[in-house]
Amino acid sequence: MMGISQALHSLGPSALPPGIPSSTRPVTSLVDEDIATGDVTMATADPFEVRMRFSSQLQHLNASTTSAQKAAQYAMKYKDMDEDLHSCILEQLEKTSMNTRANIMYFLEHLLEMASKERNNDYVRMMQRDIIRVVDAVCPEDGSGAANVKVVRKVLQALMNKSILLEQTVAEIEACLKERDVSADVGFSSPANGDDASRSRNGNGTATANRLDKRQIEQRIEEDRERHKRMRESMWAVPGNLEDEAMKLWEETSELGEDDHILGAEEWEEFQREMEASKCHHLRARDAAAAAAAANGALPH
């Protein structure tokens, strides 16, 4: 016999009286999930709808860290569909603009770092398997993605430092990137000025089809400016953990030597002179009276 909750679930939210709170209504789609306050099991999520939403998030990625983290959290939320979402990443990498591919590359760093921390090895394993395909999509051999070579290098280096990619793998990819690291003008130049250069790299002119238009160039310049701004801000960031900051200072400080004692004595003398010069006339008069009394062998009254 079908239970009450199952029967209500099959009928949808309209089966409940209007007075019942929305949090107790059955969740029948991802739209209802955004409204409901409780946790929702994966059984209520439509795989096609999850894929469509994830694709939309990838297509609308920008230079902000928030957009990349939001998409990464979405992928981790539906990690039971990791194979489907991974194929969705590859699909978007191969059909979107070069600007979007660069943004997806930055997103992959957030996703793999998050998956590694949560010990979800499936995303990491699949990306390790398909990393060559990802690189080929972000900066193709025809030179159309020359402006993305620096992006790929930066992300690969970050993934290697986080022990997600092997050093040997990154070295092999770097050898391939050197051949593709041509002038970024090949990808950003106008069709009128760059037609010959494009065909010289690819006889059938396929690179021209991937050339960025003026709007995409302006968008890329703005996104790069935003990333550089955040990078400069992160250079001055102070670690939130005081213990880590103290250990960093301890490791960077040299051992105490004779020169340190001499420098300390000189700084102490300079400090005393500055303190003496900054005294008001009342303190100077008091110190003078105390010095005179000490010279006469009597205590001041």
N, C-alpha and C positions, 0 to 999 in steps of 0.2 A: 504493500500500500504506500502510495506517495505521501511523504510528510507534508506538514503545513508549510514549512519554509520552502520546500521544493515546489509546491503548488503555487505559492505566491511569486516565487522567482520566475516560474514559467509564464505567469500572467503579466508580470512587469510591475512598475511602481503604481500604476493606476489601480491595482487591486487593493491597495491599502487606503483606509479612510484619510481624508485631508488632515485630520488632527494629529496624525502620527508624525513625529519628527523625521526629517530627511535622512538623518544618520541611521535610522532603523529600517529604512526602505531598502529592498534588495538592489544590488548594483548589477545592472545588466549591460553596461558598456563603459568605455573609458571616460565618456562624458559624465556619467553618473559617478565615476570614481573620483573625479575632481571635486564633486559636490559633497560626497560622503566623507565623514570624519574618521571612520574606522579603517583598519587594514583590509585589503582586498586580496583574495587568493588569485593565483595565476590562472585558475580555471575560468574566471570571469572575463579575462582579457582576450579580445579577438586578435589572433596573430596578424591578420591582414591590417587591422587598424593600428596595432603597435608598429608594424613596419612602415605604414604611411606616415605616422606621426614622427617616427625616428628619421625618415627620409626628409621630411619637412624641416626638422631641426638641423640636419646636416646642410641642407641647401641654404639656410638662413644664418649660418655661423658667421661671426665677424671677428674683429680684433680683440674684443673684450674677453676677459677670462671667464666672466659669468656665463656667456653663451656656451663656451666649451665645457665648463663644469656642469651646466644644466643638462647638456646632451650626454655627458659621461654618466651622470647620476641616473638618467633615464635608461641608458643601456644596462647599468648595474641593477636597476630595479627589475628589469625583465631579463635577467641573466639566464633564466631557463630557456630563453629563445636566442641564446648567444650565437648559434650557428647562423640563424636567419638574419640577425642584426649585423653579424660580421659580413655576410654576403651583401647586405644592404650598403655597408661602408664601401666595399669594393665597387659596387655598382655606381654609387655616387661619384667615386673618384674617377671613374672612366667616362662619365657623361656630363659632368658639370664644368664650369669655367675654370681657368687656371687659378683665379683668385680664390674660388671656393675650395679647390683642391689644396691650396696652401693652408687655408683655415682648417680643413679636415686633418691635415698633417699635424698641426698644432693640437687639435682636439685629441688625436691618438695618444699624444704624450699624457694628457690628463686621464684618459680612459685606462691606459695600461698601468699608470701609477696607482690609480684607484683600485684596479683589479688586483694588482700585486699586493697592496696593503690589506685587502679583504681576502687574500689567498684564493682568488678566483683564477685558476690557472688556465681556464679554457680560452678566454680572450687573449691572454699572453701567448699561449701555445699557437693559436691560429694566426696571430699577427707575426710571430716568429717564422711560421711556415710561409706566409704570403708577403713578407716584407719586400722582396724583390719586385713583386707585382705592384705593390703600393708605390715604390720609388719610381717604377716605369710610368705609372699613371700621373704622378705629381710632376715629374720632369722627364717627358718623353725624349727619345733619342733624336727626334726630328728638330730639336732646338726650340720648340714652341713653349717649353716650360723652363727656359734658361733662368728666368727670374726666380724660380722656385728652388734652385740648387742650394742656395744659402739656407733656405728654410729646412730642406731635407737634412743638410749637414747638422744644423743646430739641434733638430729633434733626435736624430740618430745619436749624436753625442750625449744628449741628455738621457736617452734610454740606455746607453751603454754605461753611463755613470751610475744609473740606478739598477744595474745588473739585470736589466730586462733583455738586452741584446748582447751577444758575445762580441768581444773586441775583434775577433777574426772576421766575423760577419760584417761589422762596420768597416773594417779595413778593405774588404773585398768590394763593398758597395762604393766606397770612396774612390777606388781605382776606376770604377765606371763613371762616377760623377765628374772626374777630371776631364773626360772627353766631352761632357755635356755642359761644362762650365764655360760657355761662350758669353759674349757680351749680351747683357740684358736687353740691349737695343733691338736684338733680333726679334724678341717677342713683343716689344713695346712700340716699334716703329710703325709708321703708317703704311698701308698697302701700296700707296703710290711710290714711296721711297724704298720699300723693302721687298718688293716683288722678286727682283732678281736674286737678292741674297737668300730669300726663302727657297726659291727653286734650285739654287746652287746646292743647298743642303738636302733637298728632296726633289727629285726630278719631276714628280707629278704634282708638286705644289700643295701637298696636304698641310704643310705648316702654315700656309696663308689662311686656311680655313680656321685654324685655331688662334689666329692673331687677335689680340685684345683691341677692343674699340676704345674710343676716348673716355667714355664713362667708366669702363673697367680700369683703365689706367689711373684715372683720378681716384677711384675707390681704393686701388692698391696703394697709391701714395699715401692716402689718408690712414689706411690701416697700418702701414709700416711706421708712419709717424706715431701712431698711438702705441704700438708695441715698443718702439724705442723710448717713448716717454715712461712706460711702465718699467722698462729695464733700468733706466736711470734711477727711478724711485726705489726699485728693489736693491740697488747698490747701497743705499743708505738705511736699509731696513735693519732694525735691531732684533736679535733673536728674542722670542717671547719667553724662553726658558732661561732664568737667571743662572742656573747651574751650568748650562751649556755655554753661556757667555763667559762665565768665570773660568771654565776649563779652557776656552779658546784663548783668553788673556794669559792664562798660566802657561799654555804651550808656546805662545808667541813671545813670552818674556824671557830674556837671557838670564844666566846665573849671576848672582851678586859678586862683584869683584872690587879690587882696591880703587879703581876709577870711580865706581859708584859711591864709595865712601867719601872720596874727595869732592865729587859733585854734590853730594848731599850736604857736606859741611859748608860749601860755598853758597848753596841755596838757602841754608839756614841763616847764615850771616846776612845775606841780602834781605831775607825776610825780616830780620831784626831791625835792620836799618830803615826799611820801609815802614815798619810799625812805629819806630821812634819818630820818623818824620811826620807821620800822620797824627801824632798826639796833639791834643789841644793844650792851651797855655796852663790850664789848671793841673793837668797831669804832669806837665813838665815841671811846674813849681813844686808839686808834691815830690816828684822824683829827686829834684835838686835838694830839697830839705832833707829827704831821707839819706841822700849821699853825704850831705854835710854832717848830719848827726852821726853817721857811721864813721866818718873820718875823725870826728871828735871823741868817738868811743861812747856816745850816749844815744839813747833811744829817742825818737821824736815824740813830742807830746800831742 
